[in-house]
Amino acid sequence: MNLKPRRHEEPEINVVSLIDVVLLLVVFFMLSSRFTDEGRMRVHLPQANAVPTQKAAGEPLVVTVTQEGSYRVNEKDLINSSPETLRAALLKETGANRGVRVTIRADARATHQSVITAMDVLGRLGFAELNIATVKEGPAGKP
């Protein structure tokens, strides 16, 4: 008879497959989640039909961005192209009325940063309705 105690092995759990499944779930949720904060500004996109839209009551506010990146508010040139100057001009033109529709007219060769700066200043002041002016594309070969 064999009276020696038998060797007792420790049980072990293989967690490699569990780690793989958890990693795949983490990747899935990271890719399917949206981490962007939705904008607070409403932007009216241009329409393709030829019917003119109705104009809002009151004087419209037009912010023009030139090719050089300078700004004009209702066709009045500003002394420089800083956001603070644009903000002051917008406050002077509108006072406390933030319900005015604002049209941004940017030169096609203006930098993207200049247009975004104008939109940012308008958004921080509380303007909610922004239009971006475009021109109808002419026949091929003509601007």
Secondary structure, DSSP 8 states (H G I E B T S, - for coil): ---S-----------HHHHHHHHHHHHHHHHH-------S-EEE---SSS------SS--EEEEE-TTS-EEETTEE-SS--HHHHHHHHHHHHTT---S-EEEEE-TTS-HHHHHHHHHHHHHHT--EEEE------STT--
